[in-house]
Amino acid sequence: MMRFAYFSLAIALVFLFVPLKGQYIDIDDLSDKESVLYAQTKQVNQFFRRFNNQEDLYGKKENADEYTRNNERRKEYLNILFDKESSINDDLKAWFIRDVTSEGNPEYINFHEGGWFAEVSTTLSYQGQQENSVLYLKLEKENLGYKWVLINAHFYPFSRMFFNKEDTIGKKTFLHPMSHEIDFMNLHKTFKHKDYIEYYTEKSFSPDYLTLLLYEIKKGNIRFETINNVKFHFLQVKNWYFELSYFNREGYNSGWLISNLLRVDESEKPDLLDLIYHETK
């Protein structure tokens, strides 16, 4: 459990912000090294401020409404917040920027509002083997502050146990609709067919991998090894979804950038969440 405490600390460090001093500048007026430094979005907090047009290129916070509502400045900022090496269509990106900078109804993102969460890819040791796992975390209010909490998990050894799409026997297993007339004596089949037991559940059943993961940790069967990658999912903006990833590379287009963008109706977002969580339906 101590390793998980270190893991939580590592996640928290992702969000530390180191303020920079100065005024808004034209990036073309800087030397190459300076311009790269100021262009990089080095912290997740900084991404929020730049998305909302609440920070200049030096990192100075600008909270005044007249600055935030400067749409021309904001459009420039939004353009540099995209991963230019991604497959995001230019027309889709332009559509998104038009939506969030709309004169009548602009969209901003809020750090404490919900509607965004972290996806942390990890390696865990399970039954003597190193296995991949994905942990999902969100911010939750705690007294006068906030904390990151686990909300879901996907552990590949568990996913291999449930609802094998190649399995034909499991799909034919069921309890006869007249089972109640024999006092459900045929329930023994559900225990006999342990490899297919999930097929005896209701259609909406989905394995709770987080509970299973916590159980195995408590039993001492899982040991934390390392964090492989961190990214964030945003669903705050109406009818849009985007993914935030970190890029450590040379040049201006580095740091925390939008790596995926989808136009998604609000009614479709629950289905999108199922895909992100690897939920089995």
PyMOL commands that set and color helices and strands:
alter all, ss='L'
color gray80, all
select helices_A, chain A and resi 2-13+27-29+32-39+44-51+65-68+71-80+90-100+156-159+170-172+179-182+185-192+194-200+209-218+266-276
alter helices_A, ss='H'
color red, helices_A
select strands_A, chain A and resi 116-126+129-142+145-155+222-234+240-247+255-263
alter strands_A, ss='S'
color yellow, strands_A
deselect
rebuild
show_as cartoon
